[in-house]
Amino acid sequence: MSKSVLELTPVQAVACCSPLTREPLSAETAERVMPLVKAIADPVRLRLLSLVASHADGEACVCDLNDAFDLSQPTISHHLKLLHEAGLLDREKRGVWVYYRVNRSALGDLAALLGGVTT
Amino acid sequence: MSKSVLELTPVQAVACCSPLTREPLSAETAERVMPLVKAIADPVRLRLLSLVASHADGEACVCDLNDAFDLSQPTISHHLKLLHEAGLLDREKRGVWVYYRVNRSALGDLAALLGGVTT
């Protein structure tokens, strides 16, 4: 594992490396991809990711997502922020709302890391 | 979501459902797949999964995995047990050792759930 991987974002680190079943994942890479995995290791966040991705035009604001959960808007906004910080959601402020969109590259990289077994 | 999904194992629940980006994941399905996601949301377990998969003949016992970690054998065995309970590792006792093997269907299903964006 070259040292430069340690300086990459989680998304880039996943993208650079072989699927985990082909060769042993290094400790550094495992730590590096953890933010992505931990971000989806929560049922609310996994559903938010799914709701944003499948929303009209592939984007949604917290105002679109409130109704699906029995949670306060600040709580949902907090989970959206965690998904954004992990690199799984991009965001853009328009007017009074922040609109979220799935970072398809990040999610695809994570799937590819796990998906080496099926090829 | 049919009620029967609630009675499936985590692996079956993932396999039955559309990738999360195509349609909103239900609360029930999100809860159902959580054991799989949480099982890999730990750097030691993600590395163990990778080490077992990439080991000779695709299987390994704790005796093969000790050297890769600065952890006690009971701790590694505990992580292997959690991966087994989540459905990601199959296991078989032969002689004094338990041999683990990646459940490729489970890992593939998890990848497919995440991978809908790339197709």
gemmi code that builds the backbone of each chain (N, CA, C; Angstrom):
import gemmi

chains = {
    "A": [
        ("MET", (0.853, -1.199, 0.000), (0.000, 0.000, 0.000), (0.888, 1.248, 0.000)),
        ("SER", (0.766, 2.089, -1.034), (1.589, 3.295, -1.063), (1.063, 4.280, -0.032)),
        ("LYS", (1.976, 5.102, 0.428), (1.616, 6.035, 1.486), (0.557, 7.025, 1.017)),
        ("SER", (0.534, 7.291, -0.295), (-0.380, 8.318, -0.813), (-1.839, 7.965, -0.552)),
        ("VAL", (-2.143, 6.679, -0.460), (-3.532, 6.284, -0.206), (-4.033, 6.884, 1.102)),
        ("LEU", (-3.122, 7.010, 2.043), (-3.520, 7.555, 3.343), (-3.976, 9.002, 3.247)),
        ("GLU", (-3.603, 9.655, 2.165), (-3.975, 11.070, 2.015), (-5.210, 11.243, 1.140)),
        ("LEU", (-5.719, 10.146, 0.610), (-6.900, 10.236, -0.249), (-8.165, 10.379, 0.589)),
        ("THR", (-9.211, 10.840, -0.050), (-10.520, 10.835, 0.601), (-10.988, 9.385, 0.702)),
        ("PRO", (-11.981, 9.077, 1.543), (-12.509, 7.710, 1.600), (-12.923, 7.188, 0.239)),
        ("VAL", (-13.579, 8.032, -0.540), (-14.066, 7.604, -1.847), (-12.908, 7.209, -2.753)),
        ("GLN", (-11.878, 8.029, -2.801), (-10.727, 7.733, -3.651), (-10.019, 6.471, -3.186)),
        ("ALA", (-9.938, 6.283, -1.871), (-9.255, 5.106, -1.348), (-9.964, 3.831, -1.770)),
        ("VAL", (-11.291, 3.847, -1.762), (-12.034, 2.667, -2.202), (-11.785, 2.430, -3.681)),
        ("ALA", (-11.835, 3.514, -4.443), (-11.719, 3.392, -5.888), (-10.371, 2.818, -6.302)),
        ("CYS", (-9.329, 3.103, -5.525), (-7.979, 2.723, -5.942), (-7.684, 1.252, -5.747)),
        ("CYS", (-8.520, 0.599, -4.892), (-8.050, -0.701, -4.382), (-8.857, -1.868, -4.931)),
        ("SER", (-8.206, -2.990, -4.946), (-8.864, -4.209, -5.421), (-10.042, -4.563, -4.533)),
        ("PRO", (-11.034, -5.228, -5.096), (-12.126, -5.743, -4.270), (-11.565, -6.608, -3.154)),
        ("LEU", (-12.220, -6.552, -2.049), (-11.647, -7.144, -0.830), (-11.470, -8.650, -0.894)),
        ("THR", (-12.136, -9.290, -1.831), (-11.996, -10.748, -1.876), (-10.806, -11.205, -2.716)),
        ("ARG", (-10.252, -10.299, -3.475), (-9.154, -10.698, -4.361), (-7.820, -10.702, -3.650)),
        ("GLU", (-7.623, -9.742, -2.763), (-6.377, -9.699, -2.007), (-6.671, -9.106, -0.638)),
        ("PRO", (-5.827, -9.452, 0.342), (-6.119, -8.964, 1.699), (-6.120, -7.439, 1.751)),
        ("LEU", (-7.146, -6.915, 2.355), (-7.265, -5.471, 2.559), (-6.258, -5.059, 3.639)),
        ("SER", (-5.509, -4.012, 3.396), (-4.561, -3.561, 4.418), (-5.306, -2.852, 5.552)),
        ("ALA", (-4.641, -2.762, 6.687), (-5.234, -2.060, 7.834), (-5.533, -0.607, 7.463)),
        ("GLU", (-4.618, -0.002, 6.697), (-4.794, 1.411, 6.328), (-6.034, 1.588, 5.455)),
        ("THR", (-6.198, 0.701, 4.486), (-7.349, 0.835, 3.602), (-8.653, 0.564, 4.337)),
        ("ALA", (-8.624, -0.433, 5.216), (-9.835, -0.732, 5.993), (-10.258, 0.491, 6.814)),
        ("GLU", (-9.273, 1.149, 7.441), (-9.592, 2.353, 8.221), (-10.110, 3.463, 7.313)),
        ("ARG", (-9.557, 3.523, 6.131), (-9.891, 4.600, 5.205), (-11.318, 4.471, 4.668)),
        ("VAL", (-11.766, 3.242, 4.456), (-13.117, 3.075, 3.912), (-14.192, 3.050, 5.004)),
        ("MET", (-13.750, 2.963, 6.260), (-14.729, 2.874, 7.356), (-15.759, 3.994, 7.371)),
        ("PRO", (-15.367, 5.272, 7.085), (-16.396, 6.313, 7.112), (-17.563, 6.030, 6.167)),
        ("LEU", (-17.265, 5.445, 5.003), (-18.337, 5.102, 4.059), (-19.229, 4.000, 4.623)),
        ("VAL", (-18.598, 2.956, 5.172), (-19.378, 1.821, 5.663), (-20.187, 2.214, 6.897)),
        ("LYS", (-19.542, 2.931, 7.810), (-20.249, 3.336, 9.031), (-21.414, 4.283, 8.699)),
        ("ALA", (-21.232, 5.065, 7.644), (-22.303, 6.002, 7.268), (-23.589, 5.261, 6.899)),
        ("ILE", (-23.448, 4.074, 6.316), (-24.667, 3.335, 5.927), (-25.042, 2.268, 6.957)),
        ("ALA", (-24.285, 2.189, 8.049), (-24.571, 1.176, 9.073), (-25.590, 1.692, 10.080)),
        ("ASP", (-26.575, 2.365, 9.572), (-27.657, 2.917, 10.386), (-28.906, 2.875, 9.507)),
        ("PRO", (-30.002, 2.314, 10.006), (-31.174, 2.137, 9.135), (-31.764, 3.442, 8.621)),
        ("VAL", (-31.719, 4.497, 9.439), (-32.249, 5.783, 8.957), (-31.384, 6.319, 7.820)),
        ("ARG", (-30.079, 6.237, 7.989), (-29.199, 6.767, 6.933), (-29.271, 5.931, 5.663)),
        ("LEU", (-29.387, 4.615, 5.816), (-29.507, 3.782, 4.608), (-30.793, 4.135, 3.861)),
        ("ARG", (-31.878, 4.348, 4.611), (-33.140, 4.729, 3.963), (-33.053, 6.122, 3.351)),
        ("LEU", (-32.368, 7.053, 4.046), (-32.223, 8.402, 3.482), (-31.478, 8.352, 2.154)),
        ("LEU", (-30.423, 7.567, 2.119), (-29.652, 7.416, 0.886), (-30.566, 6.917, -0.233)),
        ("SER", (-31.379, 5.935, 0.098), (-32.293, 5.342, -0.878), (-33.368, 6.340, -1.297)),
        ("LEU", (-33.900, 7.076, -0.332), (-34.951, 8.054, -0.635), (-34.422, 9.175, -1.523)),
        ("VAL", (-33.233, 9.664, -1.226), (-32.650, 10.730, -2.051), (-32.416, 10.214, -3.467)),
        ("ALA", (-31.834, 9.019, -3.581), (-31.494, 8.475, -4.904), (-32.735, 8.239, -5.755)),
        ("SER", (-33.809, 7.812, -5.113), (-34.998, 7.451, -5.886), (-36.007, 8.590, -5.968)),
        ("HIS", (-35.666, 9.762, -5.438), (-36.546, 10.924, -5.512), (-36.504, 11.516, -6.923)),
        ("ALA", (-37.506, 12.304, -7.250), (-37.570, 12.931, -8.575), (-36.274, 13.685, -8.869)),
        ("ASP", (-35.730, 13.466, -10.043), (-34.475, 14.093, -10.483), (-33.269, 13.684, -9.637)),
        ("GLY", (-33.447, 12.662, -8.801), (-32.302, 12.166, -8.027), (-31.818, 13.100, -6.950)),
        ("GLU", (-32.648, 14.067, -6.583), (-32.231, 14.946, -5.497), (-33.416, 15.262, -4.586)),
        ("ALA", (-33.104, 15.618, -3.349), (-34.152, 15.901, -2.372), (-33.604, 16.814, -1.292)),
        ("CYS", (-34.499, 17.596, -0.712), (-34.123, 18.389, 0.455), (-34.796, 17.754, 1.668)),
        ("VAL", (-34.393, 18.204, 2.841), (-34.962, 17.623, 4.062), (-36.483, 17.787, 4.065)),
        ("CYS", (-36.982, 18.836, 3.384), (-38.427, 19.077, 3.305), (-39.148, 17.960, 2.559)),
        ("ASP", (-38.420, 17.265, 1.670), (-39.008, 16.145, 0.932), (-38.971, 14.848, 1.720)),
        ("LEU", (-38.155, 14.799, 2.752), (-37.826, 13.527, 3.400), (-38.474, 13.358, 4.771)),
        ("ASN", (-38.937, 14.462, 5.330), (-39.522, 14.449, 6.681), (-40.607, 13.403, 6.866)),
        ("ASP", (-41.489, 13.331, 5.883), (-42.695, 12.521, 6.059), (-42.406, 11.028, 6.184)),
        ("ALA", (-41.266, 10.605, 5.703), (-40.956, 9.169, 5.706), (-40.505, 8.680, 7.082)),
        ("PHE", (-40.229, 9.627, 7.986), (-39.659, 9.238, 9.279), (-40.454, 9.836, 10.434)),
        ("ASP", (-40.426, 9.124, 11.519), (-41.024, 9.630, 12.746), (-39.919, 10.305, 13.571)),
        ("LEU", (-39.224, 11.224, 12.905), (-38.074, 11.895, 13.521), (-38.190, 13.387, 13.267)),
        ("SER", (-37.514, 14.185, 14.105), (-37.550, 15.632, 13.910), (-36.707, 16.016, 12.696)),
        ("GLN", (-37.016, 17.184, 12.130), (-36.244, 17.655, 10.980), (-34.761, 17.848, 11.323)),
        ("PRO", (-34.423, 18.399, 12.497), (-32.995, 18.507, 12.835), (-32.284, 17.148, 12.897)),
        ("THR", (-32.994, 16.125, 13.373), (-32.383, 14.792, 13.422), (-32.108, 14.278, 12.010)),
        ("ILE", (-33.070, 14.450, 11.124), (-32.873, 14.019, 9.738), (-31.745, 14.818, 9.086)),
        ("SER", (-31.736, 16.135, 9.351), (-30.665, 16.964, 8.796), (-29.297, 16.497, 9.297)),
        ("HIS", (-29.234, 16.067, 10.544), (-27.978, 15.564, 11.106), (-27.517, 14.309, 10.367)),
        ("HIS", (-28.445, 13.395, 10.119), (-28.082, 12.170, 9.384), (-27.650, 12.503, 7.944)),
        ("LEU", (-28.339, 13.459, 7.320), (-27.949, 13.876, 5.968), (-26.534, 14.463, 5.978)),
        ("LYS", (-26.236, 15.229, 7.031), (-24.896, 15.826, 7.152), (-23.831, 14.729, 7.275)),
        ("LEU", (-24.121, 13.682, 8.055), (-23.162, 12.583, 8.215), (-22.929, 11.870, 6.874)),
        ("LEU", (-23.999, 11.677, 6.113), (-23.855, 11.040, 4.792), (-23.044, 11.930, 3.855)),
        ("HIS", (-23.249, 13.249, 3.974), (-22.473, 14.194, 3.162), (-20.997, 14.153, 3.562)),
        ("GLU", (-20.737, 14.152, 4.856), (-19.344, 14.154, 5.327), (-18.608, 12.881, 4.926)),
        ("ALA", (-19.345, 11.780, 4.823), (-18.726, 10.512, 4.407), (-18.478, 10.474, 2.902)),
        ("GLY", (-19.061, 11.407, 2.178), (-18.855, 11.453, 0.728), (-19.962, 10.779, -0.069)),
        ("LEU", (-20.997, 10.293, 0.616), (-22.053, 9.559, -0.088), (-23.147, 10.475, -0.647)),
        ("LEU", (-23.277, 11.669, -0.083), (-24.239, 12.645, -0.606), (-23.522, 13.943, -0.939)),
        ("ASP", (-23.766, 14.459, -2.138), (-23.341, 15.816, -2.466), (-24.462, 16.761, -2.069)),
        ("ARG", (-24.140, 18.033, -1.860), (-25.228, 18.953, -1.494), (-25.012, 20.323, -2.131)),
        ("GLU", (-26.125, 21.005, -2.287), (-26.111, 22.320, -2.930), (-27.217, 23.152, -2.308)),
        ("LYS", (-26.882, 24.391, -1.900), (-27.892, 25.265, -1.303), (-28.574, 26.055, -2.422)),
        ("ARG", (-29.905, 25.987, -2.420), (-30.680, 26.785, -3.379), (-31.838, 27.392, -2.615)),
        ("GLY", (-31.859, 28.728, -2.552), (-32.888, 29.388, -1.753), (-32.691, 29.043, -0.292)),
        ("VAL", (-33.774, 28.671, 0.377), (-33.671, 28.394, 1.815), (-33.324, 26.933, 2.087)),
        ("TRP", (-33.319, 26.097, 1.062), (-33.103, 24.660, 1.290), (-31.757, 24.180, 0.754)),
        ("VAL", (-31.268, 23.132, 1.413), (-30.085, 22.441, 0.910), (-30.582, 21.178, 0.199)),
        ("TYR", (-30.161, 21.004, -1.049), (-30.577, 19.834, -1.827), (-29.461, 18.798, -1.856)),
        ("TYR", (-29.852, 17.548, -1.617), (-28.882, 16.443, -1.577), (-29.051, 15.550, -2.782)),
        ("ARG", (-27.934, 14.975, -3.192), (-27.889, 14.090, -4.355), (-26.874, 12.999, -4.036)),
        ("VAL", (-27.187, 11.758, -4.390), (-26.253, 10.667, -4.113), (-24.997, 10.828, -4.958)),
        ("ASN", (-23.849, 10.653, -4.322), (-22.592, 10.605, -5.059), (-22.453, 9.185, -5.606)),
        ("ARG", (-22.856, 9.025, -6.851), (-22.941, 7.675, -7.422), (-21.583, 7.008, -7.524)),
        ("SER", (-20.575, 7.798, -7.698), (-19.232, 7.226, -7.756), (-18.855, 6.592, -6.415)),
        ("ALA", (-19.159, 7.289, -5.320), (-18.812, 6.767, -3.996), (-19.569, 5.483, -3.706)),
        ("LEU", (-20.859, 5.487, -3.974), (-21.665, 4.302, -3.693), (-21.242, 3.149, -4.613)),
        ("GLY", (-20.940, 3.468, -5.859), (-20.490, 2.446, -6.795), (-19.157, 1.842, -6.388)),
        ("ASP", (-18.268, 2.697, -5.891), (-16.968, 2.193, -5.439), (-17.138, 1.236, -4.259)),
        ("LEU", (-18.028, 1.605, -3.348), (-18.274, 0.754, -2.188), (-18.853, -0.590, -2.634)),
        ("ALA", (-19.772, -0.539, -3.580), (-20.356, -1.774, -4.109), (-19.286, -2.624, -4.792)),
        ("ALA", (-18.397, -1.963, -5.525), (-17.347, -2.695, -6.234), (-16.387, -3.363, -5.245)),
        ("LEU", (-16.090, -2.661, -4.170), (-15.204, -3.240, -3.147), (-15.798, -4.531, -2.601)),
        ("LEU", (-17.086, -4.512, -2.366), (-17.761, -5.692, -1.814), (-18.055, -6.721, -2.897)),
        ("GLY", (-18.168, -6.249, -4.147), (-18.744, -7.068, -5.199), (-17.799, -7.973, -5.944)),
        ("GLY", (-16.532, -7.997, -5.545), (-15.579, -8.824, -6.280), (-15.943, -10.292, -6.308)),
        ("VAL", (-16.739, -10.747, -5.339), (-17.070, -12.164, -5.263), (-18.020, -12.617, -6.346)),
        ("THR", (-18.774, -11.693, -6.896), (-19.826, -12.120, -7.814), (-19.333, -12.171, -9.258)),
        ("THR", (-18.131, -11.680, -9.507), (-17.648, -11.652, -10.888), (-16.842, -12.899, -11.203)),
    ],
    "B": [
        ("MET", (-44.101, -3.935, 0.504), (-43.260, -4.962, 1.119), (-44.149, -6.044, 1.734)),
        ("SER", (-44.012, -7.267, 1.247), (-44.829, -8.345, 1.803), (-44.331, -8.706, 3.191)),
        ("LYS", (-45.245, -9.196, 3.995), (-44.886, -9.483, 5.381), (-43.831, -10.584, 5.476)),
        ("SER", (-43.800, -11.439, 4.456), (-42.874, -12.562, 4.522), (-41.413, -12.122, 4.603)),
        ("VAL", (-41.134, -10.953, 4.051), (-39.751, -10.470, 4.097), (-39.262, -10.360, 5.534)),
        ("LEU", (-40.172, -10.024, 6.419), (-39.781, -9.868, 7.821), (-39.310, -11.179, 8.431)),
        ("GLU", (-39.685, -12.279, 7.809), (-39.298, -13.571, 8.358), (-38.063, -14.149, 7.670)),
        ("LEU", (-37.544, -13.436, 6.685), (-36.369, -13.940, 5.975), (-35.101, -13.657, 6.781)),
        ("THR", (-34.055, -14.369, 6.458), (-32.750, -14.048, 7.022), (-32.293, -12.738, 6.400)),
        ("PRO", (-31.275, -12.081, 6.987), (-30.761, -10.857, 6.371), (-30.351, -11.073, 4.926)),
        ("VAL", (-29.696, -12.174, 4.652), (-29.224, -12.440, 3.298), (-30.391, -12.522, 2.320)),
        ("GLN", (-31.412, -13.258, 2.684), (-32.570, -13.399, 1.811), (-33.275, -12.057, 1.607)),
        ("ALA", (-33.334, -11.270, 2.659), (-34.022, -9.986, 2.559), (-33.312, -9.080, 1.567)),
        ("VAL", (-31.978, -9.085, 1.580), (-31.244, -8.266, 0.624), (-31.506, -8.774, -0.786)),
        ("ALA", (-31.457, -10.098, -0.922), (-31.586, -10.688, -2.253), (-32.937, -10.390, -2.882)),
        ("CYS", (-33.963, -10.260, -2.045), (-35.313, -10.136, -2.581), (-35.623, -8.758, -3.103)),
        ("CYS", (-34.796, -7.753, -2.670), (-35.261, -6.377, -2.848), (-34.461, -5.614, -3.890)),
        ("SER", (-35.092, -4.640, -4.451), (-34.449, -3.819, -5.467), (-33.279, -3.064, -4.872)),
        ("PRO", (-32.285, -2.782, -5.683), (-31.201, -1.937, -5.212), (-31.751, -0.630, -4.651)),
        ("LEU", (-31.074, -0.147, -3.668), (-31.648, 0.962, -2.892), (-31.824, 2.242, -3.673)),
        ("THR", (-31.165, 2.349, -4.796), (-31.312, 3.599, -5.544), (-32.508, 3.594, -6.485)),
        ("ARG", (-33.068, 2.437, -6.713), (-34.180, 2.355, -7.680), (-35.511, 2.696, -7.049)),
        ("GLU", (-35.690, 2.289, -5.804), (-36.924, 2.623, -5.108), (-36.616, 2.772, -3.619)),
        ("PRO", (-37.446, 3.543, -2.919), (-37.145, 3.781, -1.498), (-37.133, 2.472, -0.712)),
        ("LEU", (-36.104, 2.311, 0.070), (-35.978, 1.152, 0.944), (-36.977, 1.319, 2.089)),
        ("SER", (-37.729, 0.259, 2.390), (-38.668, 0.374, 3.510), (-37.914, 0.307, 4.835)),
        ("ALA", (-38.571, 0.783, 5.874), (-37.970, 0.716, 7.213), (-37.677, -0.733, 7.587)),
        ("GLU", (-38.590, -1.644, 7.222), (-38.411, -3.057, 7.577), (-37.180, -3.648, 6.891)),
        ("THR", (-37.029, -3.335, 5.611), (-35.877, -3.881, 4.891), (-34.572, -3.286, 5.410)),
        ("ALA", (-34.602, -1.983, 5.698), (-33.389, -1.350, 6.233), (-32.955, -2.028, 7.537)),
        ("GLU", (-33.937, -2.306, 8.396), (-33.609, -2.980, 9.664), (-33.094, -4.387, 9.387)),
        ("ARG", (-33.669, -5.018, 8.394), (-33.340, -6.404, 8.099), (-31.915, -6.547, 7.562)),
        ("VAL", (-31.460, -5.565, 6.772), (-30.110, -5.679, 6.210), (-29.037, -5.134, 7.156)),
        ("MET", (-29.469, -4.453, 8.219), (-28.489, -3.844, 9.131), (-27.450, -4.826, 9.680)),
        ("PRO", (-27.827, -6.063, 10.051), (-26.796, -6.983, 10.570), (-25.638, -7.187, 9.590)),
        ("LEU", (-25.950, -7.242, 8.307), (-24.892, -7.399, 7.308), (-23.993, -6.162, 7.267)),
        ("VAL", (-24.626, -4.989, 7.245), (-23.839, -3.756, 7.112), (-23.024, -3.504, 8.377)),
        ("LYS", (-23.674, -3.691, 9.538), (-22.948, -3.458, 10.797), (-21.783, -4.447, 10.954)),
        ("ALA", (-21.961, -5.647, 10.412), (-20.891, -6.643, 10.530), (-19.612, -6.179, 9.834)),
        ("ILE", (-19.749, -5.420, 8.753), (-18.543, -4.964, 8.050), (-18.158, -3.536, 8.434)),
        ("ALA", (-18.912, -2.927, 9.344), (-18.633, -1.546, 9.752), (-17.602, -1.514, 10.878)),
        ("ASP", (-16.614, -2.364, 10.752), (-15.525, -2.442, 11.730), (-14.278, -2.834, 10.941)),
        ("PRO", (-13.176, -2.095, 11.103), (-12.012, -2.359, 10.247), (-11.429, -3.760, 10.432)),
        ("VAL", (-11.468, -4.286, 11.648), (-10.930, -5.645, 11.863), (-11.800, -6.662, 11.128)),
        ("ARG", (-13.117, -6.517, 11.238), (-14.000, -7.487, 10.572), (-13.937, -7.364, 9.053)),
        ("LEU", (-13.827, -6.130, 8.542), (-13.715, -5.979, 7.091), (-12.431, -6.645, 6.598)),
        ("ARG", (-11.342, -6.490, 7.358), (-10.082, -7.134, 6.971), (-10.183, -8.645, 7.109)),
        ("LEU", (-10.838, -9.133, 8.163), (-10.997, -10.585, 8.331), (-11.753, -11.184, 7.149)),
        ("LEU", (-12.804, -10.502, 6.748), (-13.583, -10.973, 5.598), (-12.680, -11.069, 4.366)),
        ("SER", (-11.867, -10.050, 4.167), (-10.962, -10.012, 3.029), (-9.881, -11.089, 3.137)),
        ("LEU", (-9.340, -11.278, 4.332), (-8.286, -12.281, 4.539), (-8.816, -13.699, 4.307)),
        ("VAL", (-10.008, -13.973, 4.809), (-10.597, -15.309, 4.610), (-10.832, -15.540, 3.118)),
        ("ALA", (-11.420, -14.556, 2.443), (-11.765, -14.716, 1.023), (-10.536, -14.917, 0.156)),
        ("SER", (-9.462, -14.231, 0.505), (-8.278, -14.287, -0.359), (-7.264, -15.330, 0.118)),
        ("HIS", (-7.596, -16.088, 1.151), (-6.708, -17.141, 1.643), (-6.765, -18.344, 0.694)),
        ("ALA", (-5.757, -19.204, 0.780), (-5.703, -20.396, -0.068), (-7.005, -21.185, 0.041)),
        ("ASP", (-7.548, -21.579, -1.085), (-8.801, -22.329, -1.155), (-9.999, -21.553, -0.612)),
        ("GLY", (-9.836, -20.263, -0.384), (-10.958, -19.449, 0.073), (-11.452, -19.748, 1.465)),
        ("GLU", (-10.619, -20.395, 2.252), (-11.026, -20.646, 3.635), (-9.833, -20.481, 4.570)),
        ("ALA", (-10.151, -20.187, 5.833), (-9.096, -19.975, 6.817), (-9.639, -20.242, 8.206)),
        ("CYS", (-8.730, -20.663, 9.092), (-9.096, -20.786, 10.503), (-8.424, -19.646, 11.249)),
        ("VAL", (-8.800, -19.459, 12.508), (-8.227, -18.366, 13.282), (-6.707, -18.516, 13.355)),
        ("CYS", (-6.232, -19.763, 13.273), (-4.789, -20.018, 13.306), (-4.072, -19.411, 12.108)),
        ("ASP", (-4.792, -19.216, 11.007), (-4.203, -18.604, 9.802), (-4.242, -17.081, 9.861)),
        ("LEU", (-5.057, -16.535, 10.744), (-5.371, -15.106, 10.702), (-4.721, -14.302, 11.816)),
        ("ASN", (-4.261, -14.992, 12.837), (-3.671, -14.340, 14.004), (-2.586, -13.326, 13.657)),
        ("ASP", (-1.686, -13.751, 12.760), (-0.481, -12.950, 12.515), (-0.778, -11.591, 11.898)),
        ("ALA", (-1.934, -11.459, 11.281), (-2.243, -10.200, 10.595), (-2.690, -9.100, 11.561)),
        ("PHE", (-2.961, -9.478, 12.801), (-3.528, -8.508, 13.747), (-2.724, -8.461, 15.038)),
        ("ASP", (-2.735, -7.343, 15.655), (-2.126, -7.178, 16.971), (-3.228, -7.365, 18.019)),
        ("LEU", (-3.920, -8.486, 17.896), (-5.064, -8.781, 18.768), (-4.951, -10.216, 19.268)),
        ("SER", (-5.611, -10.516, 20.388), (-5.588, -11.879, 20.916), (-6.439, -12.796, 20.039)),
        ("GLN", (-6.130, -14.090, 20.097), (-6.905, -15.064, 19.322), (-8.390, -15.058, 19.722)),
        ("PRO", (-8.721, -14.975, 21.026), (-10.149, -14.900, 21.391), (-10.855, -13.686, 20.790)),
        ("THR", (-10.144, -12.562, 20.698), (-10.760, -11.369, 20.103), (-11.039, -11.598, 18.615)),
        ("ILE", (-10.073, -12.179, 17.930), (-10.280, -12.465, 16.505), (-11.408, -13.476, 16.326)),
        ("SER", (-11.429, -14.500, 17.186), (-12.512, -15.500, 17.114), (-13.869, -14.838, 17.319)),
        ("HIS", (-13.916, -13.868, 18.219), (-15.173, -13.157, 18.472), (-15.632, -12.412, 17.213)),
        ("HIS", (-14.712, -11.738, 16.551), (-15.079, -11.021, 15.317), (-15.524, -12.003, 14.228)),
        ("LEU", (-14.847, -13.157, 14.150), (-15.247, -14.176, 13.167), (-16.660, -14.677, 13.462)),
        ("LYS", (-16.945, -14.830, 14.751), (-18.279, -15.290, 15.154), (-19.345, -14.264, 14.734)),
        ("LEU", (-19.053, -12.985, 14.924), (-20.015, -11.951, 14.530), (-20.255, -11.966, 13.014)),
        ("LEU", (-19.193, -12.171, 12.258), (-19.351, -12.249, 10.791), (-20.164, -13.481, 10.400)),
        ("HIS", (-19.952, -14.564, 11.139), (-20.734, -15.784, 10.894), (-22.206, -15.552, 11.228)),
        ("GLU", (-22.463, -14.944, 12.373), (-23.854, -14.709, 12.797), (-24.594, -13.787, 11.829)),
        ("ALA", (-23.857, -12.872, 11.209), (-24.482, -11.963, 10.231), (-24.737, -12.656, 8.899)),
        ("GLY", (-24.156, -13.837, 8.719), (-24.371, -14.574, 7.472), (-23.279, -14.374, 6.437)),
        ("LEU", (-22.239, -13.609, 6.802), (-21.187, -13.314, 5.820), (-20.099, -14.380, 5.760)),
        ("LEU", (-19.949, -15.155, 6.836), (-18.986, -16.261, 6.846), (-19.708, -17.562, 7.181)),
        ("ASP", (-19.466, -18.588, 6.386), (-19.889, -19.947, 6.751), (-18.754, -20.565, 7.558)),
        ("ARG", (-19.077, -21.584, 8.365), (-17.997, -22.211, 9.124), (-18.203, -23.713, 9.240)),
        ("GLU", (-17.091, -24.407, 9.420), (-17.108, -25.863, 9.490), (-15.991, -26.288, 10.431)),
        ("LYS", (-16.328, -27.155, 11.385), (-15.306, -27.640, 12.331), (-14.636, -28.866, 11.726)),
        ("ARG", (-13.312, -28.834, 11.694), (-12.540, -29.993, 11.242), (-11.374, -30.166, 12.200)),
        ("GLY", (-11.354, -31.279, 12.909), (-10.323, -31.484, 13.915), (-10.499, -30.465, 15.027)),
        ("VAL", (-9.432, -29.816, 15.416), (-9.522, -28.873, 16.531), (-9.869, -27.469, 16.071)),
        ("TRP", (-9.875, -27.234, 14.763), (-10.084, -25.879, 14.279), (-11.437, -25.715, 13.582)),
        ("VAL", (-11.913, -24.481, 13.653), (-13.106, -24.106, 12.875), (-12.617, -23.350, 11.637)),
        ("TYR", (-13.046, -23.788, 10.478), (-12.637, -23.141, 9.223), (-13.763, -22.251, 8.702)),
        ("TYR", (-13.369, -21.056, 8.298), (-14.339, -20.069, 7.810), (-14.175, -19.861, 6.310)),
        ("ARG", (-15.300, -19.555, 5.687), (-15.355, -19.350, 4.246), (-16.367, -18.229, 3.993)),
        ("VAL", (-16.065, -17.326, 3.083), (-17.000, -16.232, 2.803), (-18.263, -16.778, 2.152)),
        ("ASN", (-19.405, -16.331, 2.634), (-20.677, -16.640, 1.973), (-20.813, -15.654, 0.814)),
        ("ARG", (-20.440, -16.120, -0.368), (-20.344, -15.222, -1.518), (-21.701, -14.676, -1.926)),
        ("SER", (-22.730, -15.445, -1.677), (-24.071, -14.977, -1.990), (-24.436, -13.768, -1.121)),
        ("ALA", (-24.124, -13.847, 0.166), (-24.460, -12.749, 1.077), (-23.710, -11.481, 0.706)),
        ("LEU", (-22.416, -11.623, 0.470), (-21.613, -10.450, 0.129), (-22.039, -9.889, -1.233)),
        ("GLY", (-22.351, -10.775, -2.153), (-22.807, -10.334, -3.471), (-24.141, -9.603, -3.404)),
        ("ASP", (-25.027, -10.102, -2.544), (-26.322, -9.441, -2.383), (-26.152, -8.033, -1.818)),
        ("LEU", (-25.250, -7.917, -0.841), (-25.007, -6.607, -0.248), (-24.432, -5.655, -1.304)),
        ("ALA", (-23.505, -6.158, -2.103), (-22.941, -5.345, -3.179), (-24.018, -4.918, -4.176)),
        ("ALA", (-24.904, -5.863, -4.487), (-25.955, -5.552, -5.459), (-26.913, -4.501, -4.912)),
        ("LEU", (-27.214, -4.583, -3.635), (-28.099, -3.588, -3.016), (-27.505, -2.190, -3.171)),
        ("LEU", (-26.199, -2.086, -2.954), (-25.532, -0.788, -3.051), (-25.245, -0.403, -4.500)),
        ("GLY", (-25.139, -1.410, -5.379), (-24.585, -1.189, -6.700), (-25.555, -0.771, -7.770)),
        ("GLY", (-26.805, -0.581, -7.419), (-27.793, -0.223, -8.428), (-27.458, 1.050, -9.184)),
        ("VAL", (-26.650, 1.890, -8.580), (-26.325, 3.168, -9.215), (-25.394, 3.039, -10.393)),
        ("THR", (-24.627, 1.956, -10.410), (-23.584, 1.883, -11.437), (-24.068, 1.198, -12.706)),
        ("THR", (-25.271, 0.635, -12.681), (-25.746, -0.095, -13.853), (-26.559, 0.819, -14.771)),
    ],
}
model = gemmi.Model(1)
for chain_id, residues in chains.items():
    chain = gemmi.Chain(chain_id)
    for i, (resn, *xyz) in enumerate(residues, 1):
        res = gemmi.Residue()
        res.name, res.seqid = resn, gemmi.SeqId(i, " ")
        for name, pos in zip(("N", "CA", "C"), xyz):
            atom = gemmi.Atom()
            atom.name, atom.element = name, gemmi.Element(name[0])
            atom.pos, atom.b_iso = gemmi.Position(*pos), 0.0
            res.add_atom(atom)
        chain.add_residue(res)
    model.add_chain(chain)
structure = gemmi.Structure()
structure.add_model(model)
structure.setup_entities()
